Amino acid sequence: MTQYREIHAPLRTIMTPGPVEADPRVLRAMSTPILGQFDPEFTRMMNETMDMLRQTFQTTNQWAFPVDGTSRSGLEAVLCSLIEPGDKVLVPIFGRFGHLLTEIAERQGAELHLMECPWGQVFDQQAVIDEVKRVQPKILAIVHGETSTGCMQPLDLIGPACRELGVLTVVDAVASIGGAPVKVDEWQLDAVIGGTQKCISVPSGMAPITYNERVERILTSRKKVERGVALESDRRDVAYPIRSNYFDLSQLQDYWGPRRLNHHTEATSMLYALREGLRILLEEGLEARFARHKIHEQALMAGIRGMGLELFNDVTWKLPVVTCVKIPAGIDGEAVRTTLLKQFGIEIASSFGPLHGQIWRIGTMGYSCRKENVLFVLAALEAVLIRNHAPIVIGRGVQEALDVYEHSDIS
């Protein structure tokens, strides 16, 4: 019989747009003893997690809780709980994850209306508002931080306009939550989906979401409690029940709310992890955390420019937690990534679609967003590019980053 050795995962410096390094305090929390999901101590942790999520999303919404599953599970839960066959859904696409929203909506039987702009750009907010007026959709589904291009779509005008027009806004904030402002109430967003494995620095496995009473009204109209746990008062005819059982937000409300409906067995250790990640985030403070991400972004960008490399997303709508670097002509981008991993234990990312093989993507997210990581990735990238005979300016990358740090409050 084959004998399998104990896991010994190598230490890596993970500088991708996700997953990133988990905070050691989060990993310690995950080793906490298991509790039953309806143990009063555990339900107290659930309530605390909901409260911390409200603060992180900057909302007073009653409903803020995680869906068990990767970030995609949150997107699917919200969209499949809202979309009825034939509903109009408008999706502005400016990268890979706009296509994902389209894919999910299409499988729910939506009547899709798409806007597209070149990867590396974002939409003028008025253009989106004008298209909403023309299409009159039930839902506008849009990405906030697009990691495939390192760009961030402004939403502060789109949200209020959709609210006035009676259109629901569903926002993918997986990449931005915890690293850049996501002002759910101020921007009048109806449903927002986050992720754990990026700026919150928790392993992938939960999708924090929040939504308001406008969304809840639709969930209530489609609610159908599964037979095995339903009471007589739950039994009623529903024209278009939510198709998914697992991703049924109307039942998840009863699981996370006072009723404690036995919908599924909670991912106990992941809940410990998320609670600790949120505790750390709020202990640092949202504004301080956003400022920290901006300083490390500036240092990384300065170092990249100092090497003589060209930034792909050096624009006003840059996503502050992802920096995209154009691969120099004649350089094998995958060979550089392989050497960085093999010789330095550093992982950076390539990209997708029309940008595949054109750019590297370097994440500065959450716990990975630290001075030693930024300086290490700049020094290692310079060394690998020298070995690949790239035409760079030698010795300036780290120095330029140090100049940024010496004029900041980052220790």
C-alpha positions in Angstrom: 0.0 0.0 0.0 1.3 3.5 -0.9 2.4 5.5 2.1 1.8 9.2 1.8 3.9 11.7 3.7 2.6 14.5 5.9 2.0 17.8 4.1 5.0 20.1 4.0 3.9 23.0 1.9 6.9 25.2 0.8 7.0 28.8 2.0 6.1 31.2 -0.8 6.0 34.9 -1.2 2.6 35.2 -3.0 2.3 38.4 -5.0 -0.6 37.4 -7.2 -4.1 39.1 -7.4 -5.3 36.2 -5.3 -5.0 34.0 -3.4 -2.5 35.9 -1.2 -0.7 35.0 2.0 -3.0 34.3 4.9 -2.4 36.3 8.0 -0.7 34.0 10.6 -3.3 35.0 13.1 -6.0 33.7 10.7 -4.2 30.4 10.4 -4.0 30.1 14.2 -7.7 30.8 14.4 -8.4 28.0 12.0 -6.9 25.5 14.5 -9.5 26.4 17.1 -11.6 23.4 18.3 -14.7 22.6 16.3 -18.0 23.7 17.8 -21.5 22.6 16.7 -23.1 25.0 14.3 -25.9 25.8 16.7 -23.8 25.9 19.8 -24.5 29.3 21.5 -20.8 30.2 21.4 -20.7 29.5 17.6 -23.9 31.4 16.8 -22.4 34.3 18.8 -19.4 34.2 16.4 -21.8 34.2 13.5 -23.5 37.3 14.7 -20.2 39.0 15.4 -19.1 38.2 11.8 -22.2 39.7 10.4 -21.6 42.9 12.4 -18.0 43.1 11.2 -19.1 42.5 7.6 -21.5 45.5 7.8 -18.6 47.7 8.9 -16.3 46.4 6.2 -18.9 46.9 3.5 -19.8 50.3 5.0 -23.5 49.5 5.3 -26.3 49.3 7.7 -28.0 46.5 5.8 -29.5 43.8 8.0 -28.1 41.1 5.7 -24.4 40.7 5.6 -23.1 37.1 5.8 -20.8 34.7 4.0 -21.9 32.1 1.5 -19.9 28.9 2.0 -17.8 28.5 -1.2 -15.3 30.5 -3.2 -16.0 34.0 -4.3 -17.9 32.6 -7.3 -20.4 31.0 -5.0 -21.4 34.5 -3.7 -21.9 35.8 -7.3 -24.0 32.8 -8.2 -26.0 32.9 -5.0 -27.0 36.5 -5.5 -27.7 36.2 -9.2 -29.6 32.9 -9.2 -31.7 34.2 -6.2 -32.7 37.3 -8.1 -32.9 36.3 -11.8 -36.2 34.8 -13.0 -36.4 33.5 -16.6 -36.7 36.3 -19.1 -35.4 39.1 -16.7 -33.3 41.7 -18.4 -29.8 41.9 -17.1 -27.3 44.5 -18.3 -23.6 43.6 -17.9 -20.8 46.1 -18.7 -17.7 44.1 -19.5 -14.2 45.4 -19.2 -12.3 42.2 -18.4 -12.6 38.5 -17.6 -15.0 38.7 -14.7 -17.7 40.7 -16.6 -17.8 37.6 -18.8 -18.3 35.5 -15.7 -21.3 37.6 -14.6 -22.7 37.1 -18.1 -22.1 33.4 -17.9 -23.9 33.0 -14.6 -26.9 35.3 -15.7 -27.2 33.4 -19.0 -27.5 30.0 -17.2 -30.3 31.5 -15.1 -32.4 32.3 -18.2 -31.8 36.0 -18.3 -32.3 38.2 -21.3 -28.8 39.6 -21.6 -27.7 43.0 -22.7 -24.0 43.6 -22.9 -21.7 46.6 -23.1 -18.0 46.1 -23.8 -14.9 48.3 -23.8 -11.2 47.4 -24.5 -9.4 45.5 -21.7 -7.5 48.2 -19.7 -10.2 50.7 -19.9 -13.4 51.3 -17.8 -16.7 52.8 -18.6 -17.7 56.4 -18.4 -20.4 56.3 -15.7 -22.8 58.3 -17.8 -22.5 55.9 -20.7 -23.6 53.1 -18.3 -26.5 55.2 -17.0 -27.6 56.0 -20.5 -27.6 52.3 -21.4 -29.6 51.5 -18.3 -32.2 54.0 -19.3 -32.3 52.5 -22.8 -32.5 48.8 -21.8 -34.5 49.2 -18.6 -33.1 46.0 -17.1 -34.2 44.5 -13.8 -30.5 44.1 -12.8 -27.2 45.9 -13.6 -24.4 43.4 -12.8 -21.0 45.0 -12.8 -17.5 44.4 -11.6 -15.8 46.9 -9.3 -12.2 45.8 -9.3 -11.2 43.8 -12.4 -8.1 41.8 -11.5 -7.6 40.6 -15.1 -6.7 44.2 -16.2 -5.9 45.9 -12.8 -8.7 48.4 -13.4 -11.4 49.7 -11.1 -14.8 50.9 -12.3 -16.2 54.0 -10.6 -19.7 53.4 -9.2 -20.6 56.5 -7.2 -22.9 57.9 -9.9 -24.1 54.6 -11.3 -25.6 53.4 -8.0 -27.8 56.5 -7.3 -28.9 56.6 -10.9 -30.0 52.9 -10.9 -31.8 53.5 -7.6 -33.8 56.3 -9.1 -34.6 54.2 -12.1 -35.7 51.2 -10.1 -32.9 49.0 -11.3 -31.0 46.6 -8.9 -27.2 46.9 -8.8 -25.3 43.7 -8.2 -21.6 44.4 -7.8 -18.6 42.1 -7.8 -16.2 43.6 -5.2 -14.2 40.4 -4.7 -10.9 42.1 -5.5 -11.5 45.5 -3.8 -13.2 44.8 -0.5 -10.7 45.3 2.3 -8.1 47.0 0.1 -10.0 49.9 -1.5 -13.2 51.8 -0.5 -16.5 49.9 -1.2 -19.2 52.3 0.0 -22.3 50.2 -0.2 -24.7 52.7 1.4 -23.2 55.9 0.0 -23.1 54.5 -3.5 -26.6 53.1 -3.1 -25.6 49.6 -4.2 -28.2 46.9 -3.7 -26.1 43.7 -3.5 -22.3 43.4 -3.2 -20.2 40.3 -3.2 -16.7 40.1 -1.7 -14.0 37.5 -1.4 -11.9 36.2 1.4 -8.7 35.2 -0.4 -7.6 38.7 -1.5 -7.5 41.8 0.6 -9.1 40.2 3.7 -6.1 37.6 3.7 -8.2 34.6 4.6 -8.0 31.3 2.6 -10.4 30.9 -0.2 -13.6 29.2 0.9 -16.2 31.9 1.8 -17.9 34.7 -0.1 -19.0 37.6 2.0 -22.1 39.3 0.7 -24.5 42.0 1.7 -27.8 43.2 0.3 -30.7 45.5 1.2 -34.4 45.3 1.6 -35.0 45.8 -2.2 -33.3 42.5 -2.8 -34.9 40.9 0.2 -38.4 41.6 -1.2 -37.6 39.6 -4.3 -36.1 36.8 -2.2 -39.3 36.6 -0.1 -41.5 36.4 -3.2 -39.4 33.4 -4.5 -39.0 31.7 -1.1 -39.6 27.9 -1.0 -38.3 26.1 2.1 -37.1 22.6 1.4 -39.6 19.9 2.5 -37.4 18.2 5.0 -37.2 21.2 7.3 -40.3 23.2 6.3 -43.1 24.0 8.7 -46.8 24.1 7.7 -46.5 27.9 7.7 -43.7 27.6 5.1 -45.8 25.7 2.5 -47.1 27.9 -0.3 -47.2 28.0 -4.1 -44.4 30.0 -5.7 -44.4 30.8 -9.4 -40.7 31.0 -9.9 -38.8 29.5 -6.8 -35.1 30.1 -6.6 -33.7 27.2 -8.7 -30.7 26.4 -6.5 -31.1 24.9 -3.1 -27.6 25.5 -1.9 -27.4 29.1 -3.2 -30.9 30.0 -2.1 -30.5 33.3 -0.2 -34.0 33.2 1.2 -33.1 30.0 3.1 -29.7 31.3 4.0 -31.3 34.3 5.6 -33.2 31.9 7.9 -29.9 30.1 8.6 -28.1 33.3 9.5 -31.1 34.9 11.2 -32.8 34.1 14.5 -34.7 31.1 13.1 -31.4 29.2 12.6 -33.0 27.0 9.8 -30.9 23.9 9.4 -29.9 24.6 5.8 -26.4 23.2 5.6 -23.5 22.3 8.0 -21.4 25.5 8.5 -17.8 25.5 7.4 -16.7 26.0 11.0 -13.0 26.6 10.6 -13.6 28.9 7.7 -16.0 31.0 9.8 -13.3 31.2 12.5 -10.9 32.4 9.8 -13.2 35.0 8.4 -14.1 36.4 11.8 -10.4 36.7 12.6 -9.6 38.3 9.3 -12.3 40.9 9.7 -11.3 41.5 13.3 -7.7 42.3 12.1 -9.0 44.5 9.3 -11.2 46.6 11.6 -8.5 46.8 14.2 -6.2 48.3 11.6 -9.0 50.6 10.5 -10.5 50.9 7.0 -8.9 54.2 6.1 -5.5 53.2 7.5 -5.8 49.9 5.6 -6.6 51.7 2.3 -3.7 54.1 2.8 -1.3 51.2 3.5 -2.3 49.6 0.2 -1.8 52.9 -1.7 1.7 53.4 -0.3 2.8 49.9 -1.3 1.2 50.3 -4.7 3.2 53.6 -5.2 6.4 51.9 -4.1 5.9 49.0 -6.5 5.0 51.3 -9.4 8.0 53.5 -8.7 10.3 50.4 -8.7 8.8 49.1 -11.9 9.3 52.4 -13.6 12.8 52.7 -12.2 13.7 49.5 -14.0 12.6 51.0 -17.2 9.6 48.7 -17.5 6.2 49.9 -18.7 3.1 49.7 -16.7 -0.1 48.5 -18.4 -2.5 50.1 -16.0 -0.9 53.4 -15.2 -4.2 55.2 -15.4 -6.5 57.2 -13.1 -8.8 54.2 -12.8 -6.1 51.8 -11.7 -7.1 49.2 -9.1 -4.7 50.0 -6.3 -4.1 46.4 -5.2 -3.1 45.0 -8.6 -0.2 46.4 -10.7 0.1 45.2 -14.3 3.5 45.3 -16.1 4.0 45.0 -19.8 6.3 42.0 -20.6 9.3 43.4 -22.6 9.6 42.5 -26.2 11.5 39.3 -26.8 11.1 38.1 -23.2 9.3 34.9 -22.4 6.9 35.9 -19.6 6.2 32.4 -18.4 9.9 31.6 -18.2 10.4 34.7 -16.0 7.5 33.6 -13.7 8.9 30.0 -13.5 12.3 31.3 -12.5 10.9 33.6 -9.9 9.0 30.7 -8.3 11.8 28.2 -8.6 14.8 30.3 -7.5 13.1 32.9 -5.2 9.9 31.3 -4.1 7.9 34.3 -5.5 4.7 33.9 -7.4 3.3 36.6 -9.7 0.5 36.1 -12.2 0.0 36.2 -15.9 -3.3 37.3 -17.4 -6.2 36.1 -19.5 -7.9 36.5 -22.9 -6.4 39.3 -25.1 -3.8 40.1 -22.4 -2.5 36.6 -22.0 1.3 36.6 -22.6 1.3 40.4 -22.7 1.4 41.4 -19.1 2.4 40.3 -15.6 0.0 41.0 -12.7 1.5 41.7 -9.3 -0.9 41.8 -6.4 -0.3 43.9 -3.2 -3.2 42.6 -1.2 -3.9 42.2 2.5 -1.1 40.4 4.4 1.0 40.1 1.2 1.0 43.9 1.0 4.1 44.5 3.0 7.3 46.5 2.4 9.6 43.4 2.6 7.5 41.7 -0.1 7.5 44.7 -2.4 11.3 45.1 -2.2 11.8 41.4 -2.6 9.7 41.0 -5.7 11.5 44.1 -7.3 15.0 42.7 -6.5 14.1 39.2 -7.7 12.4 40.5 -10.9 15.4 42.6 -11.8 17.7 39.6 -11.2 15.6 37.3 -13.4 15.3 39.9 -16.2 19.1 40.5 -16.2 19.5 36.7 -16.7 17.1 36.9 -19.6 19.0 39.8 -21.2 16.0 42.2 -20.9 16.9 45.9 -21.6 16.3 47.2 -18.1 17.9 49.9 -15.9 20.0 47.9 -13.4 20.0 49.0 -9.8 17.2 51.5 -9.8 14.1 49.5 -9.1 14.6 48.9 -5.4 16.1 52.4 -4.9 13.1 54.0 -6.4 10.8 52.0 -4.1 13.0 52.9 -1.1 12.6 56.6 -1.9 8.8 56.2 -1.7 9.1 54.4 1.7 11.5 56.9 3.1 8.9 59.7 2.5 6.0 57.7 4.0 4.9 56.6 7.5 5.3 52.9 6.6 7.9 51.2 8.9 
